[in-house]
Amino acid sequence: MPAELITIGAARDADASRAYLAIPEAGHGPGLVLLHTAFGLDRHMREIARLYAEEGYVVVCPDLFWRIAPGLDLGQSEPDRQRMLALSEKFDGAAAVADITRTVSALRDRPECTGKIGAIGFCLGGGLAYRAAALPGVDCAIAYYGVGIEAALDLAPRIASPMVLHFAEHDDFVPASTVARVKEAFAGRQNVQIHTYPGTRHGFARPDGGDFAKPLAGLAHSRSIALLRRILGPDYDLEKLWEAHTRYEFETRDVAATMATMVAEPYVNHIPVMTGGVGARDLARFYANHFIPKCPKDIKMVPISRTVGADRIVDEMLTSFTHDVEIDWMLPGVPPTGRHVEVAIVAIVGFRGDKLCHEHIYWDQASVLAQIGLLDPTGLPVAGADAAQKLLDETRPSNTLMRRWADSAPRGAGTAQ
């Protein structure tokens, strides 16, 4: 994503400050003011700015320390942490709110900003994002483990903008008692979502920190994107994108076109056998050599259900094929048996902006192995093609593998399903 340092205010203005600007590939989009942590406008915040630019937003991250330490960019070392704590004592929150107001105005004036404006912040910036929700021109706000929110709960009645607040369960800076006060202040407010992430600590969404919790950080990001899409846009047709991707895979069998539907560094993981690829190079190699040419000629996928979210699709499919080729991605090392297979497959497809980011693909490998004769299901709780057929017809017998099912039947009821 195009990114650069810009000046907010006239270059010779005593109040002029620097900010980091990231613009989406489309060249335009809704605006997002990113408010940094107490470590300043560091590499982590610049990465977040570029991430949200990939999501379709024109992102401006102002330097909130410009009055006392302009250009602050601290690392995670102990000396840097000590300096961060010392500077935090001198930080002027009221002046920072004024900086946010200037940033919102500057962002609105930029030609790339074509819609509404939201605010998102982390730690120190999270508390400021909460305050920004009360400012004119801010249409929604997101705060990650926001510090100092409890000191500004008097703003709660004035905040009409939708918000999402993310808290860690075990946060030394934002204890559970503080989160409880915030929840009480917004009780009954449908436009404010408050989430606490179990087992996490302050900074759980920071990849270069010691308390990074990747799965929960991903969940928090999806919840943040859901709010941004609903309030700011942009609107992407994820179904159309996914269908184009699968058409290139299974119909035209075009590796380059398939990869063009994905972000620069995507990944695919077929969960049962851990096949796929991480990164553009390995994933293109996987598609070209081990997926597209290794799909059975008669493979067919019947859609069962589809759930479309703000940043992902969950597809449930009944897949059938003749095992006429060594299927590297599903049955690596197994020569063709010529047997017919029917199996349910679930695909969870993540998106970043208008590109696929990742795929998690699941199926019942035991069912597949039983159908091609590599696994004897006798005496095992394994169903073959019947499992797939029951997906189409839920009235087919249940509990046929459960030996004690008849024991729980009411007297005289026999073995009713």
Secondary structure per residue as TSV (DSSP state, phi and psi in degrees):
chain	resnum	aa	ss	phi	psi
A	1	M	-	360.0	137.2
A	2	P	-	-59.9	133.1
A	3	A	E	-149.0	147.9
A	4	E	E	-162.9	163.0
A	5	L	E	-85.5	135.7
A	6	I	E	-127.1	168.1
A	7	T	E	-108.0	131.7
A	8	I	E	-102.1	118.6
A	9	G	S	99.5	165.3
A	10	A	-	-63.5	143.6
A	11	A	T	-56.1	-34.2
A	12	R	T	-99.1	8.0
A	13	D	-	-74.1	136.3
A	14	A	T	-62.9	-23.3
A	15	D	T	-97.2	7.8
A	16	A	-	-66.7	138.9
A	17	S	E	-139.0	165.7
A	18	R	E	-97.0	158.3
A	19	A	E	-152.1	157.9
A	20	Y	E	-101.6	127.2
A	21	L	E	-114.1	130.5
A	22	A	E	-127.9	131.7
A	23	I	-	-117.4	136.9
A	24	P	-	-66.0	161.3
A	25	E	T	-57.8	-32.3
A	26	A	T	-67.6	-17.9
A	27	G	S	91.2	-2.9
A	28	H	-	-159.9	166.5
A	29	G	E	163.5	176.7
A	30	P	E	-62.1	160.6
A	31	G	E	-95.4	150.4
A	32	L	E	-143.1	120.7
A	33	V	E	-91.8	119.0
A	34	L	E	-100.6	125.1
A	35	L	E	-110.7	120.5
A	36	H	-	-80.8	169.4
A	37	T	-	-77.2	-178.8
A	38	A	T	-71.1	-3.9
A	39	F	T	-86.1	-0.9
A	40	G	B	88.8	-165.9
A	41	L	S	-82.2	68.7
A	42	D	-	-92.7	-176.9
A	43	R	H	-58.4	-39.9
A	44	H	H	-58.7	-44.8
A	45	M	H	-70.4	-34.6
A	46	R	H	-66.2	-36.7
A	47	E	H	-64.7	-41.0
A	48	I	H	-63.6	-40.2
A	49	A	H	-59.3	-44.2
A	50	R	H	-69.3	-35.0
A	51	L	H	-59.6	-47.9
A	52	Y	H	-73.2	-24.1
A	53	A	H	-65.4	-40.0
A	54	E	H	-61.3	-31.2
A	55	E	T	-75.1	-8.1
A	56	G	T	111.4	11.5
A	57	Y	-	-108.9	147.1
A	58	V	E	-86.3	110.7
A	59	V	E	-107.5	130.5
A	60	V	E	-123.6	124.1
A	61	C	E	-113.1	102.3
A	62	P	E	-75.8	150.8
A	63	D	-	-80.3	101.3
A	64	L	T	-80.8	-8.1
A	65	F	T	-102.8	14.5
A	66	W	T	-63.5	-23.3
A	67	R	T	-76.0	-33.6
A	68	I	T	-113.9	-23.4
A	69	A	S	-156.3	71.5
A	70	P	T	-58.3	138.4
A	71	G	T	74.7	20.3
A	72	L	-	-57.3	128.7
A	73	D	B	-147.4	84.1
A	74	L	-	-92.5	153.2
A	75	G	-	-96.3	-162.1
A	76	Q	S	-104.0	11.3
A	77	S	S	-71.1	162.8
A	78	E	H	-63.8	-43.1
A	79	P	H	-59.3	-39.9
A	80	D	H	-65.9	-37.1
A	81	R	H	-64.5	-40.6
A	82	Q	H	-64.6	-40.1
A	83	R	H	-66.3	-38.4
A	84	M	H	-58.5	-45.4
A	85	L	H	-64.5	-39.2
A	86	A	H	-65.8	-43.0
A	87	L	H	-67.7	-34.0
A	88	S	H	-61.1	-31.4
A	89	E	H	-66.5	-28.4
A	90	K	H	-93.4	-4.7
A	91	F	-	-68.6	134.6
A	92	D	-	-101.9	101.3
A	93	G	H	-64.1	-37.9
A	94	A	H	-64.9	-40.9
A	95	A	H	-64.5	-36.4
A	96	A	H	-65.0	-38.4
A	97	V	H	-62.3	-38.8
A	98	A	H	-63.3	-38.6
A	99	D	H	-63.4	-38.5
A	100	I	H	-64.6	-41.6
A	101	T	H	-60.1	-43.1
A	102	R	H	-64.2	-38.9
A	103	T	H	-66.5	-42.1
A	104	V	H	-59.4	-44.1
A	105	S	H	-64.7	-43.0
A	106	A	H	-65.6	-38.3
A	107	L	H	-66.6	-41.4
A	108	R	H	-63.2	-31.4
A	109	D	H	-78.3	-13.4
A	110	R	S	-74.8	137.2
A	111	P	T	-64.6	-23.9
A	112	E	T	-72.1	-23.6
A	113	C	E	-83.3	110.8
A	114	T	E	-113.5	14.1
A	115	G	E	-157.0	-150.0
A	116	K	E	-73.7	174.5
A	117	I	E	-130.6	134.3
A	118	G	E	-118.2	170.4
A	119	A	E	-128.8	141.6
A	120	I	E	-140.4	136.6
A	121	G	E	-146.2	160.4
A	122	F	E	-127.7	132.6
A	123	C	T	59.1	-117.0
A	124	L	H	-53.1	-45.4
A	125	G	H	-67.7	-25.5
A	126	G	H	-65.7	-43.4
A	127	G	H	-62.2	-36.7
A	128	L	H	-72.6	-33.4
A	129	A	H	-62.3	-39.0
A	130	Y	H	-59.6	-46.9
A	131	R	H	-64.3	-34.1
A	132	A	H	-63.6	-27.7
A	133	A	T	-61.1	-20.9
A	134	A	T	-91.7	-3.0
A	135	L	S	-86.9	147.6
A	136	P	T	-61.8	141.3
A	137	G	T	88.8	-5.8
A	138	V	-	-101.1	117.3
A	139	D	-	-91.5	-18.4
A	140	C	E	-164.0	163.5
A	141	A	E	-146.0	148.3
A	142	I	E	-133.3	130.2
A	143	A	E	-126.2	127.0
A	144	Y	E	-100.2	121.6
A	145	Y	S	35.4	56.0
A	146	G	-	-66.5	126.4
A	147	V	T	-90.8	130.5
A	148	G	T	92.1	5.2
A	149	I	G	-61.3	-37.8
A	150	E	G	-63.3	-23.3
A	151	A	G	-80.6	-6.7
A	152	A	G	-127.3	29.2
A	153	L	G	-68.9	-13.0
A	154	D	G	-65.4	-16.7
A	155	L	G	-77.7	-17.5
A	156	A	G	-50.2	-46.7
A	157	P	G	-64.5	-23.3
A	158	R	G	-87.7	-12.1
A	159	I	-	-85.9	110.5
A	160	A	-	-103.3	-17.5
A	161	S	S	-70.6	142.6
A	162	P	-	-61.7	144.5
A	163	M	E	-138.0	153.0
A	164	V	E	-125.5	125.3
A	165	L	E	-116.0	122.8
A	166	H	E	-105.7	127.3
A	167	F	E	-126.2	149.6
A	168	A	E	-88.9	146.2
A	169	E	E	-66.5	-40.4
A	170	H	E	-117.6	81.5
A	171	D	-	-114.1	116.5
A	172	D	S	-67.1	-22.5
A	173	F	S	-98.4	-24.0
A	174	V	S	-131.1	82.9
A	175	P	-	-69.0	166.8
A	176	A	H	-58.3	-34.2
A	177	S	H	-63.8	-35.5
A	178	T	H	-67.6	-44.8
A	179	V	H	-59.3	-39.9
A	180	A	H	-61.3	-40.4
A	181	R	H	-64.7	-40.0
A	182	V	H	-64.6	-44.6
A	183	K	H	-60.9	-39.9
A	184	E	H	-64.6	-39.9
A	185	A	H	-64.8	-27.7
A	186	F	T	-112.7	17.7
A	187	A	T	-58.1	131.1
A	188	G	T	82.7	-1.0
A	189	R	-	-87.8	105.6
A	190	Q	T	-68.2	-20.2
A	191	N	T	-90.4	5.5
A	192	V	E	-124.1	118.5
A	193	Q	E	-106.0	130.2
A	194	I	E	-122.6	121.4
A	195	H	E	-121.5	135.0
A	196	T	E	-114.8	132.4
A	197	Y	E	-103.3	115.1
A	198	P	E	-63.0	139.5
A	199	G	E	76.1	2.9
A	200	T	E	-97.1	162.6
A	201	R	E	-123.2	172.4
A	202	H	T	-53.6	133.9
A	203	G	T	84.5	21.2
A	204	F	T	-65.8	-14.7
A	205	A	T	-99.1	9.7
A	206	R	-	-100.4	108.6
A	207	P	T	-60.8	-30.4
A	208	D	T	-93.4	10.5
A	209	G	S	-101.4	162.3
A	210	G	T	-75.5	-11.0
A	211	D	T	-109.8	20.0
A	212	F	-	-63.1	129.7
A	213	A	-	-122.8	88.7
A	214	K	H	-55.3	-50.0
A	215	P	H	-60.0	-42.7
A	216	L	H	-75.2	-31.0
A	217	A	H	-63.3	-38.3
A	218	G	H	-65.0	-40.7
A	219	L	H	-63.6	-43.9
A	220	A	H	-61.3	-40.1
A	221	H	H	-63.5	-41.2
A	222	S	H	-62.3	-40.0
A	223	R	H	-66.9	-36.1
A	224	S	H	-66.5	-45.6
A	225	I	H	-62.6	-37.6
A	226	A	H	-58.9	-42.7
A	227	L	H	-66.7	-46.5
A	228	L	H	-61.3	-43.1
A	229	R	H	-62.8	-41.7
A	230	R	H	-67.8	-38.6
A	231	I	H	-94.5	-42.2
A	232	L	T	-102.6	-27.8
A	233	G	-	82.3	-161.7
A	234	P	-	-72.3	159.7
A	235	D	-	-97.1	124.2
A	236	Y	-	-114.5	142.5
A	237	D	-	-87.0	87.3
A	238	L	H	-65.5	-35.3
A	239	E	H	-61.3	-44.1
A	240	K	H	-62.4	-41.1
A	241	L	H	-64.0	-44.4
A	242	W	H	-65.7	-41.6
A	243	E	H	-67.7	-35.3
A	244	A	H	-64.0	-43.0
A	245	H	H	-59.7	-48.4
A	246	T	H	-70.0	-30.0
A	247	R	H	-64.6	-41.4
A	248	Y	H	-66.8	-32.0
A	249	E	H	-72.2	-50.7
A	250	F	H	-103.0	-23.7
A	251	E	T	-102.5	-64.9
A	252	T	S	-80.2	-19.9
A	253	R	-	51.5	52.6
A	254	D	-	-112.0	108.4
A	255	V	H	-64.4	-46.8
A	256	A	H	-61.3	-43.1
A	257	A	H	-66.6	-38.0
A	258	T	H	-61.1	-47.9
A	259	M	H	-66.4	-29.6
A	260	A	H	-67.5	-16.9
A	261	T	T	-84.9	-1.3
A	262	M	E	-115.3	162.2
A	263	V	E	-66.8	173.6
A	264	A	E	-61.4	-37.5
A	265	E	E	-129.4	76.9
A	266	P	E	-87.8	177.2
A	267	Y	E	-148.7	154.0
A	268	V	E	-130.6	134.1
A	269	N	E	-133.9	111.4
A	270	H	E	-84.2	101.5
A	271	I	T	-55.7	-46.8
A	272	P	T	-61.2	-32.4
A	273	V	T	-123.4	4.3
A	274	M	T	56.7	40.4
A	275	T	E	-99.2	157.8
A	276	G	E	141.7	-138.2
A	277	G	E	-174.3	149.5
A	278	V	E	-118.9	120.8
A	279	G	S	95.0	153.3
A	280	A	H	-60.1	-42.0
A	281	R	H	-63.7	-52.9
A	282	D	H	-70.0	-33.5
A	283	L	H	-70.6	-40.3
A	284	A	H	-62.1	-40.7
A	285	R	H	-61.2	-42.8
A	286	F	H	-62.4	-48.2
A	287	Y	I	-61.8	-43.5
A	288	A	I	-71.3	-33.8
A	289	N	I	-112.4	-25.0
A	290	H	I	-127.0	-5.8
A	291	F	I	-118.2	-65.9
A	292	I	G	-59.5	-47.5
A	293	P	G	-80.1	-4.0
A	294	K	G	-112.0	23.8
A	295	C	S	-95.3	136.0
A	296	P	-	-56.2	148.5
A	297	K	T	-62.8	-32.4
A	298	D	T	-104.3	20.6
A	299	I	-	-58.8	135.5
A	300	K	E	-138.7	137.2
A	301	M	E	-123.8	119.2
A	302	V	E	-101.6	118.4
A	303	P	E	-68.5	135.3
A	304	I	E	-106.5	-48.9
A	305	S	E	-154.1	159.3
A	306	R	E	-146.0	131.0
A	307	T	E	-117.2	125.7
A	308	V	E	-111.9	120.3
A	309	G	-	-107.2	-167.9
A	310	A	S	-69.9	-33.2
A	311	D	S	-138.1	17.9
A	312	R	E	-160.2	160.2
A	313	I	E	-123.7	138.7
A	314	V	E	-114.2	115.5
A	315	D	E	-110.3	131.0
A	316	E	E	-112.9	123.9
A	317	M	E	-135.1	146.8
A	318	L	E	-98.0	115.5
A	319	T	E	-109.4	132.2
A	320	S	E	-131.0	149.5
A	321	F	E	-168.3	163.4
A	322	T	E	-98.7	131.8
A	323	H	-	-76.5	74.9
A	324	D	-	-104.9	5.3
A	325	V	S	-150.1	153.8
A	326	E	-	-69.9	111.4
A	327	I	-	-87.3	90.4
A	328	D	T	-54.2	-37.9
A	329	W	T	-81.0	-17.6
A	330	M	T	-118.3	-40.3
A	331	L	S	-130.7	60.4
A	332	P	T	-61.8	134.0
A	333	G	T	81.6	3.3
A	334	V	-	-105.0	114.0
A	335	P	-	-62.5	155.3
A	336	P	-	-57.6	136.9
A	337	T	-	-106.3	-13.0
A	338	G	-	75.1	5.6
A	339	R	-	-86.5	154.2
A	340	H	E	-88.5	140.6
A	341	V	E	-130.2	138.7
A	342	E	E	-129.9	127.4
A	343	V	E	-150.4	144.0
A	344	A	E	-80.5	135.6
A	345	I	E	-125.8	137.8
A	346	V	E	-119.1	128.7
A	347	A	E	-115.9	124.9
A	348	I	E	-109.3	112.2
A	349	V	E	-112.4	119.7
A	350	G	E	-95.4	146.5
A	351	F	E	-125.0	148.6
A	352	R	E	-126.5	107.9
A	353	G	T	64.6	-127.8
A	354	D	T	-103.3	28.7
A	355	K	E	-133.6	150.7
A	356	L	E	-70.2	139.5
A	357	C	E	-106.4	-43.7
A	358	H	E	-158.7	162.9
A	359	E	E	-132.7	130.8
A	360	H	E	-112.9	116.9
A	361	I	E	-115.3	128.8
A	362	Y	E	-122.8	145.1
A	363	W	E	-156.7	170.1
A	364	D	-	-89.5	98.1
A	365	Q	H	-65.9	-33.9
A	366	A	H	-61.4	-39.3
A	367	S	H	-62.9	-41.8
A	368	V	H	-64.0	-47.0
A	369	L	H	-63.1	-35.7
A	370	A	H	-66.0	-39.1
A	371	Q	H	-72.4	-26.5
A	372	I	T	-96.1	4.2
A	373	G	T	86.8	11.2
A	374	L	S	-91.2	-9.9
A	375	L	S	-136.0	123.2
A	376	D	-	-83.6	112.5
A	377	P	-	-78.4	-4.7
A	378	T	T	-56.2	123.2
A	379	G	T	78.6	0.8
A	380	L	S	-109.5	149.8
A	381	P	S	-78.9	66.0
A	382	V	-	-129.4	129.1
A	383	A	-	-108.1	147.3
A	384	G	-	-97.3	-124.5
A	385	A	H	-63.3	-23.3
A	386	D	H	-57.8	-34.6
A	387	A	H	-62.6	-41.2
A	388	A	H	-69.8	-39.4
A	389	Q	H	-65.8	-34.1
A	390	K	H	-68.4	-23.4
A	391	L	H	-64.6	-33.7
A	392	L	H	-81.6	-32.0
A	393	D	-	-135.3	98.0
A	394	E	T	-69.3	-10.4
A	395	T	T	-82.8	-6.7
A	396	R	S	-61.3	153.4
A	397	P	-	-54.2	136.5
A	398	S	-	-100.7	160.4
A	399	N	-	63.5	25.4
A	400	T	T	-68.8	-20.3
A	401	L	T	-93.1	-3.9
A	402	M	-	-94.5	102.7
A	403	R	T	-62.8	-29.6
A	404	R	T	-94.7	9.7
A	405	W	G	-59.8	-42.8
A	406	A	G	-64.9	-25.3
A	407	D	G	-64.7	-27.6
A	408	S	G	-92.8	0.6
A	409	A	S	-69.6	139.9
A	410	P	-	-58.7	150.1
A	411	R	T	-58.5	132.6
A	412	G	T	84.3	-4.9
A	413	A	-	-89.9	-8.6
A	414	G	T	66.4	-135.4
A	415	T	T	-117.7	46.2
A	416	A	-	-56.3	143.8
A	417	Q	-	-79.9	360.0
